[in-house]
Structure formats: structure tokens, C-alpha cells
Amino acid sequence: MPANQKITPCLWFSGNAEEAIDFYFSVFKDGKILEKTYWKRGAKAPELSVLTARFQIAGQEYIALNGGNEFKFNEAISLTIDCSSQEEIDDFTEKLIADGGEQGPCGWVKDKFGLSWQIVPSIIPAMLQDKDQDRVERVMDAVMEMRKLDIAKLEAAYRG
């Protein structure tokens, strides 16, 4: 694990963890597999198929677990992508909703595996922490009306 990462999210997949990792590597160009473990003989999965894969994208480590069909992702947890430009927002949105994903409200998307992501411009935290409550409310109102977040519209709302 990276020296600064003490907690690693474990993502439960229904036998398609390697497919999911390949998909995430197509979205985030710096992905790499760090290690794999395999099911033993007599397990509930095909012998020697991947049980877990520890991987890294954007400097963050994850574990993908081929746990079976018992659990599914839901919106109770999501991964947030910090975006410095509208181009990044558009690119991540397009890639993550491709092939069966879906766009949700307020910059949220769900990928084809059911994992939720928040695609957020880097400017949002500063806008929402402004001491001028009118600015904060205008930005929040704008966010609540959007599906994919639009930096130009957020900046216009912020300015009033």
C-alpha cells in the first residue's frame, strides 16, 4: 500500500472483477494491477479463477473481490473524481456511463457494474465554503438542477 493510504476500499463484484478493472483502466490511463489471489479447489467459484485483485488507479489502491451474486453496489457509497476542467468532467462522464451506465442528478453517474461515481469540479468546495450565504445557495440551487455539472453555469451562479 502507498505510505499515505491506510484504508483500501474493497469492491464486491459478481465474478466480473477483472472485466471491471479493465474497464476502469480504460477510463483512468494510469491503472495497474498490484497483486492477485485465486480461488482454491472446491470453492464456490471456478478453480483458480481470480478471488481478489489489488489494483491502483489515479494513485489510489482498491481491492476487487469476486464475491458472487449475494451483494450489489448501491448509492450509499460512491467514488468522487476531482476534475479541474469541463473537458475532464465531460470525458469521465462519457466513459463511465458508456455501455450500460447511467447519468444521475448533481454530477453522479453509475457505471455498467453499478458502482456510483461523483464527477465534481475542483472549484465546488471553495464555492460551498464561501462566507456569502447567498452565493452558496445559488451554487447549490444550480447543482441541484443539473445532471452533469457545468463549470460555466456554476461560476455564473456564484457570481450572481
C-alpha positions in Angstrom: 0.0 0.0 0.0 1.2 3.6 -0.6 2.7 5.0 2.6 -0.1 7.6 2.9 -3.0 5.1 2.3 -4.1 3.3 5.4 -7.6 2.3 4.2 -8.3 0.5 1.0 -11.8 0.2 -0.5 -12.8 -3.3 -1.4 -15.3 -3.5 -4.3 -17.5 -6.6 -4.4 -18.2 -8.0 -7.9 -20.3 -10.9 -9.2 -17.5 -12.8 -10.9 -16.6 -10.0 -13.3 -13.9 -8.2 -11.2 -11.2 -8.5 -14.0 -13.6 -7.1 -16.6 -14.4 -4.2 -14.2 -10.7 -3.5 -13.6 -10.1 -3.5 -17.4 -12.9 -1.0 -17.8 -11.5 1.3 -15.1 -8.1 1.1 -16.7 -9.7 2.3 -19.9 -11.2 5.3 -18.0 -8.1 6.1 -15.9 -5.0 5.8 -18.0 -2.6 5.1 -15.1 -4.1 1.9 -13.8 -2.0 -1.1 -12.7 -2.6 -4.5 -11.1 -0.6 -4.9 -7.9 -1.4 -8.5 -7.0 -4.0 -11.2 -7.4 -5.2 -14.1 -5.3 -7.1 -17.1 -6.6 -10.0 -19.4 -5.5 -8.8 -22.7 -4.3 -10.1 -26.1 -5.4 -13.6 -26.9 -4.1 -14.6 -23.2 -3.7 -17.9 -21.8 -4.9 -16.1 -20.3 -8.0 -14.2 -22.0 -10.8 -10.9 -23.4 -9.5 -8.0 -21.0 -9.8 -10.2 -18.1 -11.0 -9.4 -14.7 -9.5 -10.7 -14.2 -6.0 -9.2 -10.7 -5.4 -7.1 -8.3 -7.3 -5.4 -5.3 -5.7 -5.1 -2.5 -8.2 -4.4 1.2 -8.4 -6.0 4.0 -10.4 -5.1 7.7 -10.0 -2.7 6.9 -7.2 -5.5 5.2 -5.1 -5.5 1.5 -4.3 -8.6 -0.7 -4.4 -9.3 -4.4 -4.0 -11.7 -6.1 -6.4 -13.4 -9.2 -4.9 -15.2 -11.8 -7.0 -17.6 -12.5 -4.2 -20.6 -13.8 -6.1 -24.2 -12.5 -6.6 -25.0 -12.0 -2.9 -24.4 -8.3 -2.8 -24.8 -5.4 -5.2 -23.5 -1.8 -5.3 -25.9 1.0 -4.4 -25.7 4.7 -4.0 -24.9 4.5 -0.3 -21.2 4.7 -1.3 -19.7 6.5 -4.3 -16.2 7.4 -5.5 -15.6 11.1 -6.2 -13.5 12.3 -9.1 -12.0 15.8 -8.7 -12.0 17.5 -12.1 -10.1 20.6 -13.0 -11.9 21.4 -16.2 -15.2 20.9 -18.1 -13.3 18.7 -20.5 -12.4 16.3 -17.7 -16.0 16.3 -16.4 -17.3 15.5 -19.9 -14.7 12.8 -20.5 -15.2 11.0 -17.3 -19.0 11.2 -17.6 -19.0 9.9 -21.1 -16.6 7.0 -20.3 -18.3 5.9 -17.1 -21.8 5.8 -18.5 -20.8 4.0 -21.7 -22.1 0.5 -22.4 -24.9 0.5 -19.8 -24.0 3.1 -17.2 -26.4 5.9 -16.4 -26.3 9.7 -15.7 -27.8 10.7 -12.4 -28.5 14.1 -10.8 -25.9 16.5 -9.5 -22.9 15.1 -11.3 -23.5 11.5 -10.1 -23.1 8.6 -12.5 -23.4 4.9 -12.2 -21.1 2.7 -14.3 -22.2 -0.5 -16.1 -21.1 -2.5 -13.0 -23.5 -0.5 -10.7 -20.7 1.5 -8.9 -21.6 5.1 -8.3 -19.3 8.0 -9.0 -19.5 11.7 -8.3 -17.8 13.8 -11.1 -17.1 17.1 -9.4 -15.3 20.3 -10.5 -12.4 21.2 -8.2 -14.0 24.7 -7.7 -17.0 23.3 -5.8 -15.6 23.1 -2.3 -14.4 26.7 -2.3 -17.8 27.9 -3.6 -19.7 26.0 -1.0 -17.5 27.3 1.8 -17.9 30.9 0.9 -18.9 33.2 3.7 -21.5 34.8 1.5 -24.5 32.5 2.1 -26.4 33.9 -1.0 -23.5 32.7 -3.2 -23.6 29.3 -1.6 -27.3 29.0 -2.0 -27.2 30.0 -5.7 -24.4 27.4 -6.4 -26.4 24.7 -4.5 -29.6 25.6 -6.4 -27.6 25.3 -9.7 -26.1 22.0 -8.7 -29.5 20.5 -7.8 -30.9 21.4 -11.2 -28.0 19.8 -13.2 -27.3 16.3 -14.2 -23.8 16.6 -15.5 -22.1 19.5 -13.7 -21.3 22.6 -15.8 -18.5 24.7 -14.6 -19.5 27.8 -16.6 -23.1 27.7 -15.1 -21.7 27.1 -11.6 -19.4 30.1 -11.9 -22.3 32.3 -13.2 -24.5 31.2 -10.3 -21.6 32.0 -7.9 -21.2 35.5 -9.4 -25.0 36.0 -9.2 
